[in-house]
Amino acid sequence: MPIADLTGDRCADVLVRPGEGTLRLYKPACGTAPKPTASYTALGTGWNQYDVMTSSGDLTHDGMPDLIARNSSTGTVYLYKVTGKFAARAKLADGWKIYKKIVGAGDLDGDGNGDLLVQDTYNNLYRYNGRGNGTFTARVKLFSGWGSAYNTVVGIGDITGDGKADLVARDTTGALYRYSGTGTGTFTVRVKIDAGWQTYTSLS
């Protein structure tokens, strides 16, 4: 998964989790992709306990991006702050197994804090607003019956050049859609932007 600059070189970094559950930090040069043969920093073991790992930027206002992870067995969600490396996790919530997607979406409502989007098993889409201290407000419902055909939803940042975070979703046929952010925590009607993306295992 891509994550913002963890190392202070002004280039985004990449986290990789091999099958045995270790976590690796790759630091590709700006504008380049990481290579499997590149050197990396080991960030510990036991990360295979999580079925969701996502980042919504700096959630704690310390100038560093943070990581959200959900335990696959319990549904407990944790925050990992970055302090040169990941600090000890802090529990944010229990019972999040009700969500089939948890998406770090950046600042959706224009308050300077990273937010989360979640989709439950009934295909309701909710937003959790970041408070800026590593916690979130109560969820706000955005859509009912949303995205039942989507197998991937990605908080992509601003791809329309209007300064507002957007959302990209891929359906089971490989069609790719953009939901443009309004800057108030909501999205415009989807726009199809491409097709044939079913050849990719995942998007991030």
Phi, psi and omega in degrees: 000138174286148176216152181299182188296110177266347192245359175081015180260008178069015176241140179295149181248176184226133174257135181231133178242104174293170187299334182279356173095008172283164177236131182241142175252118175257141184237073181292154176294156181305132177080007180238160178266150177290149177248143180303334182272356182288157176290156182212167175252127178282132184247016175115179182239176177086009184281354177284359174287347185256134175259352174226133171221124183210161178229140176240029179089208183276105182268350187240005178059036175252009177085004182234144177290151181241167185238136174251134181221142178244130177289127186291333183275316187262338186079006178287137181251136184235153172251130172250113173279152177259123176228061190085321169221181178284128177285172177302141185292152175238131182286132179256321186198156173249162170077024182273015173290347177291347182258130177268344174221137173229119191235120170287116191244005183077195182277106184266337186249007172077017180262003178088002181247141177292144182238167178238145169247140178225144177239125181270180185288349175265007179066034167270138179253129181236156173243133169253119180277129175289142179267347183092359178241017179090005178238174184229153175284176174298150184293152177238127181283129179258314183216150168254150178058042188258129165066035179297334181268359183276128174259349177214134174227130187230129168282110195258355187084196182272107178251004179250355176078016180258006178082010183240141183289138182244174182229141176237136181228144177241132178265179187290346176271353182095002177289141183245132183235149174247132168251112182281131177287145179266347185087359179244011179096003179239180182227155174282176175298143184296152176231127177287127184244348179187173177218169177084013184275007177290349178287346182263135180297319181205168176234145178204000000 
